[in-house]
């Protein structure tokens, strides 16, 4: 029904307006009792799907990537679509409106999206208030810096978000790989990235010592556009800082072999969807093999089918996330992936 009726209607409208409309519809139908129906339709409950990664037990390995529920507005409702975990954000210390509209574009011929949202969000404290509501959803907190914060002040922004979210998320993701905040990707260079991650790891240890709480896993989200030498640096940085894992990958600035009209392919921003599938899998395989599986990897990028998901897992991913695939294929994709994982054994 989604691909025959709902998606064609949604795709007649502006992508960002549809995003907000879909939130309203999901909240409305969940409020009037459809949550149980959604769970019956999409949730696959099976002990064989459970997986423990960086000390957390996931009900299944299929998550929703950051960028969909940026402000933690519908994470509880989204869990009814079968996700094993949901990542909110990217969140910044202060609210910011993001880049000027129009900033979200569909590349329908490529089953892809270009976005240059620019970390639009209501600020970390607003999200925290929503996360205080009782729930049983595993939540990842994706954190970044404000656009107006210079890179030499970035560490403080990440620490502010880390402190605010600490009691309310199950793991953290350090986003230094979005192409839509000027200069952000410069933080992926070895020295600034090592300094940033060391600061967060030190803060994590301080919480454990002073408050007697369990340390929260810290993951790094990287760009697919890194060279092999840069990816080798990432492996070294993970070993040096002792963070808990990597998310591979964010969106790409490459525009290779696209079928969509130039009017949309030329738009600035990060490309997600099917064209990213091969490169993100290459990055996962490189990290897994070159590190000798030294750390967990969450694979994301171009997952639009069960085959895509299994390829990521076979390449070395411990968990996977979808985003653009959820928009193009609908919630049934989560169920199909989980069933495929069970069928493979």
One Martini backbone bead per residue (centre of mass of N, CA, C, O) as a GRO file, in nm:
protein
  345
    1UNK     BB    1   0.056   0.064  -0.019
    2UNK     BB    2   0.283   0.266  -0.002
    3UNK     BB    3   0.392   0.252  -0.310
    4UNK     BB    4   0.098   0.296  -0.442
    5UNK     BB    5  -0.018   0.548  -0.254
    6UNK     BB    6   0.155   0.718  -0.054
    7UNK     BB    7   0.412   0.796  -0.211
    8UNK     BB    8   0.283   0.940  -0.459
    9UNK     BB    9   0.157   1.163  -0.284
   10UNK     BB   10   0.411   1.269  -0.141
   11UNK     BB   11   0.574   1.322  -0.424
   12UNK     BB   12   0.393   1.587  -0.489
   13UNK     BB   13   0.552   1.712  -0.258
   14UNK     BB   14   0.736   1.870  -0.054
   15UNK     BB   15   0.971   1.714   0.133
   16UNK     BB   16   0.958   1.884   0.400
   17UNK     BB   17   0.650   1.886   0.429
   18UNK     BB   18   0.619   1.578   0.438
   19UNK     BB   19   0.776   1.528   0.692
   20UNK     BB   20   0.577   1.683   0.879
   21UNK     BB   21   0.323   1.528   0.796
   22UNK     BB   22   0.415   1.245   0.885
   23UNK     BB   23   0.432   1.313   1.183
   24UNK     BB   24   0.133   1.384   1.223
   25UNK     BB   25   0.020   1.109   1.130
   26UNK     BB   26   0.166   0.924   1.328
   27UNK     BB   27   0.056   1.059   1.584
   28UNK     BB   28  -0.244   1.033   1.525
   29UNK     BB   29  -0.267   0.720   1.482
   30UNK     BB   30  -0.143   0.649   1.758
   31UNK     BB   31  -0.356   0.802   1.939
   32UNK     BB   32  -0.610   0.620   1.804
   33UNK     BB   33  -0.470   0.304   1.812
   34UNK     BB   34  -0.241   0.213   1.581
   35UNK     BB   35   0.010   0.104   1.723
   36UNK     BB   36  -0.067  -0.198   1.741
   37UNK     BB   37  -0.097  -0.240   1.437
   38UNK     BB   38   0.190  -0.169   1.357
   39UNK     BB   39   0.321  -0.390   1.523
   40UNK     BB   40   0.178  -0.630   1.382
   41UNK     BB   41   0.295  -0.555   1.092
   42UNK     BB   42   0.633  -0.492   1.169
   43UNK     BB   43   0.705  -0.667   1.408
   44UNK     BB   44   0.991  -0.872   1.499
   45UNK     BB   45   0.988  -1.148   1.719
   46UNK     BB   46   1.324  -1.266   1.802
   47UNK     BB   47   1.593  -1.394   1.964
   48UNK     BB   48   1.784  -1.417   1.702
   49UNK     BB   49   1.800  -1.090   1.671
   50UNK     BB   50   1.966  -1.057   1.901
   51UNK     BB   51   2.218  -0.803   2.005
   52UNK     BB   52   2.543  -0.746   2.137
   53UNK     BB   53   2.659  -0.404   2.157
   54UNK     BB   54   2.850  -0.216   2.341
   55UNK     BB   55   2.665  -0.340   2.597
   56UNK     BB   56   2.404  -0.371   2.414
   57UNK     BB   57   2.072  -0.484   2.379
   58UNK     BB   58   1.927  -0.578   2.077
   59UNK     BB   59   1.636  -0.684   1.931
   60UNK     BB   60   1.754  -0.559   1.664
   61UNK     BB   61   1.971  -0.448   1.381
   62UNK     BB   62   1.744  -0.223   1.304
   63UNK     BB   63   1.778   0.118   1.234
   64UNK     BB   64   1.738   0.466   1.277
   65UNK     BB   65   1.866   0.727   1.149
   66UNK     BB   66   1.980   1.015   1.156
   67UNK     BB   67   1.748   1.297   1.059
   68UNK     BB   68   1.451   1.226   1.113
   69UNK     BB   69   1.445   1.254   1.448
   70UNK     BB   70   1.597   1.514   1.560
   71UNK     BB   71   1.387   1.612   1.823
   72UNK     BB   72   1.232   1.378   1.960
   73UNK     BB   73   0.908   1.349   1.866
   74UNK     BB   74   0.866   1.009   1.745
   75UNK     BB   75   1.017   0.758   1.871
   76UNK     BB   76   0.785   0.586   1.987
   77UNK     BB   77   0.621   0.552   1.724
   78UNK     BB   78   0.857   0.434   1.546
   79UNK     BB   79   0.889   0.162   1.707
   80UNK     BB   80   0.627   0.030   1.562
   81UNK     BB   81   0.814  -0.037   1.287
   82UNK     BB   82   1.065  -0.239   1.408
   83UNK     BB   83   1.285  -0.106   1.551
   84UNK     BB   84   1.577  -0.151   1.754
   85UNK     BB   85   1.659   0.158   1.694
   86UNK     BB   86   1.704   0.520   1.768
   87UNK     BB   87   1.830   0.815   1.610
   88UNK     BB   88   1.899   1.123   1.715
   89UNK     BB   89   1.933   1.396   1.524
   90UNK     BB   90   2.121   1.652   1.513
   91UNK     BB   91   2.252   1.807   1.803
   92UNK     BB   92   2.263   2.127   1.961
   93UNK     BB   93   2.295   2.354   2.199
   94UNK     BB   94   2.158   2.547   2.003
   95UNK     BB   95   1.929   2.672   1.831
   96UNK     BB   96   1.860   2.607   1.470
   97UNK     BB   97   1.745   2.660   1.133
   98UNK     BB   98   1.950   2.646   0.923
   99UNK     BB   99   1.921   2.638   0.606
  100UNK     BB  100   1.796   2.754   0.342
  101UNK     BB  101   1.525   2.748   0.155
  102UNK     BB  102   1.575   2.498  -0.036
  103UNK     BB  103   1.710   2.159   0.118
  104UNK     BB  104   1.528   1.929  -0.027
  105UNK     BB  105   1.588   1.643  -0.255
  106UNK     BB  106   1.468   1.451  -0.515
  107UNK     BB  107   1.600   1.138  -0.677
  108UNK     BB  108   1.403   0.926  -0.826
  109UNK     BB  109   1.588   0.774  -1.042
  110UNK     BB  110   1.792   0.701  -0.773
  111UNK     BB  111   1.684   0.669  -0.492
  112UNK     BB  112   1.726   0.976  -0.372
  113UNK     BB  113   1.896   1.232  -0.164
  114UNK     BB  114   1.924   1.584  -0.110
  115UNK     BB  115   2.095   1.758   0.161
  116UNK     BB  116   2.102   2.102   0.344
  117UNK     BB  117   2.002   2.158   0.643
  118UNK     BB  118   2.207   2.233   0.896
  119UNK     BB  119   2.121   2.145   1.183
  120UNK     BB  120   1.820   2.148   1.236
  121UNK     BB  121   1.714   2.262   1.566
  122UNK     BB  122   1.595   2.309   1.913
  123UNK     BB  123   1.790   2.184   2.086
  124UNK     BB  124   1.890   1.982   2.343
  125UNK     BB  125   1.685   2.064   2.573
  126UNK     BB  126   1.426   2.004   2.419
  127UNK     BB  127   1.479   1.700   2.378
  128UNK     BB  128   1.505   1.615   2.673
  129UNK     BB  129   1.209   1.659   2.754
  130UNK     BB  130   1.108   1.423   2.571
  131UNK     BB  131   1.298   1.191   2.690
  132UNK     BB  132   1.155   1.179   2.978
  133UNK     BB  133   0.964   1.004   2.871
  134UNK     BB  134   0.832   0.712   2.882
  135UNK     BB  135   1.036   0.431   2.762
  136UNK     BB  136   1.155   0.133   2.538
  137UNK     BB  137   1.378   0.281   2.366
  138UNK     BB  138   1.652   0.279   2.184
  139UNK     BB  139   1.893   0.553   2.213
  140UNK     BB  140   2.053   0.778   2.004
  141UNK     BB  141   2.301   1.048   2.027
  142UNK     BB  142   2.338   1.305   1.799
  143UNK     BB  143   2.627   1.521   1.778
  144UNK     BB  144   2.707   1.880   1.758
  145UNK     BB  145   2.764   2.192   1.613
  146UNK     BB  146   2.740   2.507   1.578
  147UNK     BB  147   2.777   2.720   1.318
  148UNK     BB  148   2.906   2.967   1.497
  149UNK     BB  149   3.115   2.767   1.581
  150UNK     BB  150   3.427   2.731   1.601
  151UNK     BB  151   3.652   2.477   1.581
  152UNK     BB  152   3.809   2.574   1.850
  153UNK     BB  153   3.500   2.536   2.002
  154UNK     BB  154   3.372   2.245   1.962
  155UNK     BB  155   3.413   2.078   2.218
  156UNK     BB  156   3.207   2.229   2.395
  157UNK     BB  157   2.955   2.155   2.235
  158UNK     BB  158   2.977   1.846   2.275
  159UNK     BB  159   2.975   1.855   2.588
  160UNK     BB  160   2.699   1.978   2.627
  161UNK     BB  161   2.540   1.749   2.489
  162UNK     BB  162   2.649   1.517   2.660
  163UNK     BB  163   2.541   1.614   2.934
  164UNK     BB  164   2.235   1.648   2.862
  165UNK     BB  165   2.202   1.332   2.746
  166UNK     BB  166   2.318   1.111   2.934
  167UNK     BB  167   2.035   1.015   3.086
  168UNK     BB  168   1.870   0.966   2.778
  169UNK     BB  169   2.083   0.775   2.646
  170UNK     BB  170   2.262   0.483   2.518
  171UNK     BB  171   2.419   0.651   2.293
  172UNK     BB  172   2.687   0.802   2.103
  173UNK     BB  173   2.726   1.050   1.832
  174UNK     BB  174   2.987   1.179   1.635
  175UNK     BB  175   2.943   1.463   1.425
  176UNK     BB  176   3.195   1.534   1.147
  177UNK     BB  177   3.042   1.457   0.838
  178UNK     BB  178   2.885   1.684   0.754
  179UNK     BB  179   2.842   1.898   0.457
  180UNK     BB  180   2.636   2.144   0.597
  181UNK     BB  181   2.880   2.252   0.776
  182UNK     BB  182   3.109   2.471   0.787
  183UNK     BB  183   3.414   2.290   0.849
  184UNK     BB  184   3.342   2.016   0.990
  185UNK     BB  185   3.529   1.805   0.830
  186UNK     BB  186   3.796   1.907   0.963
  187UNK     BB  187   3.746   1.726   1.228
  188UNK     BB  188   3.862   1.453   1.082
  189UNK     BB  189   4.122   1.517   1.151
  190UNK     BB  190   4.339   1.375   1.357
  191UNK     BB  191   4.387   1.588   1.580
  192UNK     BB  192   4.097   1.707   1.635
  193UNK     BB  193   3.962   1.430   1.674
  194UNK     BB  194   4.126   1.328   1.910
  195UNK     BB  195   4.060   1.559   2.102
  196UNK     BB  196   3.753   1.525   2.105
  197UNK     BB  197   3.736   1.226   2.196
  198UNK     BB  198   3.903   1.253   2.456
  199UNK     BB  199   3.708   1.449   2.597
  200UNK     BB  200   3.464   1.251   2.603
  201UNK     BB  201   3.602   1.014   2.748
  202UNK     BB  202   3.675   1.172   3.002
  203UNK     BB  203   3.384   1.246   3.077
  204UNK     BB  204   3.282   0.958   3.100
  205UNK     BB  205   3.470   0.875   3.336
  206UNK     BB  206   3.369   1.091   3.534
  207UNK     BB  207   3.083   0.981   3.563
  208UNK     BB  208   3.160   0.705   3.675
  209UNK     BB  209   3.316   0.810   3.928
  210UNK     BB  210   3.108   1.034   4.047
  211UNK     BB  211   2.812   0.866   3.981
  212UNK     BB  212   2.812   0.548   3.926
  213UNK     BB  213   2.792   0.500   3.623
  214UNK     BB  214   2.751   0.389   3.314
  215UNK     BB  215   2.904   0.388   3.038
  216UNK     BB  216   2.883   0.550   2.730
  217UNK     BB  217   2.877   0.494   2.420
  218UNK     BB  218   3.116   0.592   2.159
  219UNK     BB  219   3.066   0.726   1.836
  220UNK     BB  220   3.170   0.752   1.489
  221UNK     BB  221   3.088   0.959   1.215
  222UNK     BB  222   3.150   0.901   0.873
  223UNK     BB  223   3.264   0.957   0.566
  224UNK     BB  224   3.271   0.831   0.228
  225UNK     BB  225   3.518   1.042   0.123
  226UNK     BB  226   3.741   0.888   0.231
  227UNK     BB  227   4.041   0.776   0.230
  228UNK     BB  228   4.244   0.523   0.305
  229UNK     BB  229   4.427   0.692   0.487
  230UNK     BB  230   4.194   0.809   0.658
  231UNK     BB  231   4.084   0.534   0.752
  232UNK     BB  232   4.341   0.456   0.899
  233UNK     BB  233   4.322   0.688   1.099
  234UNK     BB  234   4.058   0.596   1.228
  235UNK     BB  235   4.169   0.337   1.346
  236UNK     BB  236   4.378   0.477   1.523
  237UNK     BB  237   4.182   0.659   1.685
  238UNK     BB  238   4.021   0.435   1.817
  239UNK     BB  239   4.267   0.316   1.968
  240UNK     BB  240   4.356   0.573   2.123
  241UNK     BB  241   4.062   0.659   2.251
  242UNK     BB  242   3.854   0.417   2.298
  243UNK     BB  243   3.621   0.394   2.142
  244UNK     BB  244   3.327   0.191   2.042
  245UNK     BB  245   3.282   0.311   1.736
  246UNK     BB  246   3.133   0.304   1.397
  247UNK     BB  247   2.977   0.506   1.145
  248UNK     BB  248   2.897   0.364   0.813
  249UNK     BB  249   2.765   0.638   0.661
  250UNK     BB  250   2.736   0.925   0.545
  251UNK     BB  251   2.709   1.152   0.328
  252UNK     BB  252   2.768   1.260  -0.009
  253UNK     BB  253   2.945   1.472  -0.259
  254UNK     BB  254   2.899   1.287  -0.474
  255UNK     BB  255   2.803   1.254  -0.856
  256UNK     BB  256   2.784   0.953  -0.969
  257UNK     BB  257   2.589   0.804  -1.201
  258UNK     BB  258   2.333   0.976  -1.260
  259UNK     BB  259   1.977   1.006  -1.373
  260UNK     BB  260   1.900   1.265  -1.289
  261UNK     BB  261   1.850   1.574  -1.316
  262UNK     BB  262   2.062   1.845  -1.300
  263UNK     BB  263   1.874   2.029  -1.128
  264UNK     BB  264   1.939   1.826  -0.873
  265UNK     BB  265   2.239   1.715  -0.882
  266UNK     BB  266   2.366   2.019  -0.837
  267UNK     BB  267   2.299   2.024  -0.558
  268UNK     BB  268   2.384   2.103  -0.260
  269UNK     BB  269   2.507   1.837  -0.059
  270UNK     BB  270   2.389   1.537   0.066
  271UNK     BB  271   2.401   1.206  -0.046
  272UNK     BB  272   2.138   0.965  -0.052
  273UNK     BB  273   2.115   0.623  -0.111
  274UNK     BB  274   2.178   0.405  -0.360
  275UNK     BB  275   2.453   0.545  -0.461
  276UNK     BB  276   2.592   0.468  -0.164
  277UNK     BB  277   2.614   0.161  -0.121
  278UNK     BB  278   2.900   0.072  -0.218
  279UNK     BB  279   3.076   0.269  -0.055
  280UNK     BB  280   2.983   0.196   0.231
  281UNK     BB  281   3.071  -0.100   0.207
  282UNK     BB  282   3.371  -0.046   0.158
  283UNK     BB  283   3.421   0.093   0.430
  284UNK     BB  284   3.340  -0.137   0.611
  285UNK     BB  285   3.543  -0.345   0.503
  286UNK     BB  286   3.798  -0.188   0.560
  287UNK     BB  287   3.766  -0.153   0.867
  288UNK     BB  288   3.733  -0.452   0.939
  289UNK     BB  289   3.995  -0.569   0.808
  290UNK     BB  290   4.222  -0.360   0.902
  291UNK     BB  291   4.131  -0.405   1.220
  292UNK     BB  292   4.031  -0.691   1.287
  293UNK     BB  293   3.762  -0.632   1.435
  294UNK     BB  294   3.811  -0.406   1.679
  295UNK     BB  295   3.519  -0.279   1.607
  296UNK     BB  296   3.221  -0.161   1.586
  297UNK     BB  297   2.965  -0.145   1.318
  298UNK     BB  298   2.755   0.088   1.158
  299UNK     BB  299   2.550   0.045   0.880
  300UNK     BB  300   2.515   0.308   0.625
  301UNK     BB  301   2.385   0.320   0.297
  302UNK     BB  302   2.161   0.219   0.059
  303UNK     BB  303   1.914   0.075   0.210
  304UNK     BB  304   1.644  -0.098   0.003
  305UNK     BB  305   1.709  -0.400   0.096
  306UNK     BB  306   1.790  -0.707   0.196
  307UNK     BB  307   2.053  -0.726   0.035
  308UNK     BB  308   2.182  -0.468   0.138
  309UNK     BB  309   2.190  -0.552   0.436
  310UNK     BB  310   2.359  -0.816   0.407
  311UNK     BB  311   2.609  -0.680   0.287
  312UNK     BB  312   2.681  -0.516   0.537
  313UNK     BB  313   2.712  -0.756   0.729
  314UNK     BB  314   2.925  -0.912   0.558
  315UNK     BB  315   3.138  -0.665   0.569
  316UNK     BB  316   3.104  -0.595   0.917
  317UNK     BB  317   2.842  -0.530   1.031
  318UNK     BB  318   2.648  -0.528   1.332
  319UNK     BB  319   2.476  -0.292   1.233
  320UNK     BB  320   2.187  -0.109   1.106
  321UNK     BB  321   2.071   0.167   0.890
  322UNK     BB  322   1.793   0.375   0.803
  323UNK     BB  323   1.631   0.630   0.569
  324UNK     BB  324   1.581   0.655   0.262
  325UNK     BB  325   1.455   0.369   0.246
  326UNK     BB  326   1.208   0.445   0.420
  327UNK     BB  327   1.091   0.650   0.213
  328UNK     BB  328   1.083   0.457  -0.047
  329UNK     BB  329   0.976   0.168   0.100
  330UNK     BB  330   0.901   0.172   0.385
  331UNK     BB  331   0.828  -0.013   0.678
  332UNK     BB  332   0.855  -0.301   0.545
  333UNK     BB  333   1.168  -0.314   0.537
  334UNK     BB  334   1.227  -0.396   0.827
  335UNK     BB  335   1.086  -0.671   0.819
  336UNK     BB  336   1.240  -0.794   0.575
  337UNK     BB  337   1.518  -0.786   0.702
  338UNK     BB  338   1.463  -0.957   0.955
  339UNK     BB  339   1.371  -1.208   0.793
  340UNK     BB  340   1.636  -1.246   0.634
  341UNK     BB  341   1.816  -1.295   0.879
  342UNK     BB  342   1.665  -1.549   0.971
  343UNK     BB  343   1.694  -1.714   0.705
  344UNK     BB  344   2.011  -1.719   0.713
  345UNK     BB  345   2.110  -1.758   1.029
   0.00000   0.00000   0.00000
